[in-house]
């Protein structure tokens, strides 16, 4: 049996339009210097409208995929599932980037909706045979009694893959111990950079670049100039970070200190014993880099941390502001 070709094109059009809307909204935030007091600027109302439309488009696509599968069980729907996965990721990114002006209730409600969409996607994926595809797993996967080495590796790397499927192919420093690692970026020559599987290392990154991915660090000191886009940090313990970026998201961090400058509120998940303080880095040409990255003003967002695992109206026990007497002095690299 064959499926209606207009179904696939409809799904693709919906996803393309939605991703373009999300991308345009994000780009306008980064590039435009609109007065935040303007009611039209990043309002809760405009966010909810975009979020609702995107959610409905994803739900419609999931329904259409199930109908196509029932009509033609042999149809390869993996590309469509991957598009939906990307759409959910973009929607989660929208929530993260809007969290600094949204009421806590809207943040919590939106995250619950995204979690439901992920579960629905997982459910649809599991019903489509013989699919062994991607799967959102915010919680640790239940391990089978026996796991092959490849399966173990996939589970260990899963959080990073969820954060960015590109990270594994990007340049960076990987699998090093007891080293001082220094790199200087010029004229935005670097898009993405990765720090992965480092132990007892000190990293000094000067200049501007677009995105930084960090995972599996232990007892490291990380000093980074301004990052134009986002910094994603996963599975770190006993580390010191001095970083600046428009968006900073931290997963599975333990007993680590973060000296930040950021435009939006830092986000933590599944973390504890993490402390925050203002950015304290210095190097020749840094002021120019901060201005070019639109990070020359300290907005104080570093002290307004959103713990996505703690949505109550009281202070999260998982993070705190580092007392001044305990903070390090300005670091010159």
Secondary structure as UniProt FT lines:
FT   HELIX           5..31
FT   TURN            36..37
FT   TURN            39..40
FT   HELIX           44..71
FT   TURN            73..74
FT   HELIX           78..98
FT   TURN            99..101
FT   HELIX           104..127
FT   TURN            129..130
FT   HELIX           149..163
FT   TURN            165..166
FT   HELIX           167..169
FT   STRAND          172..177
FT   STRAND          180..184
FT   TURN            187..188
FT   STRAND          192..199
FT   STRAND          202..206
FT   STRAND          209..218
FT   STRAND          221..237
FT   STRAND          240..254
FT   STRAND          257..262
FT   STRAND          267..269
FT   STRAND          274..278
FT   STRAND          281..282
FT   TURN            284..285
FT   HELIX           286..292
FT   TURN            293..294
FT   HELIX           301..303
FT   STRAND          306..307
FT   TURN            308..309
FT   TURN            317..318
FT   STRAND          319..321
FT   HELIX           324..326
FT   STRAND          331..332
//
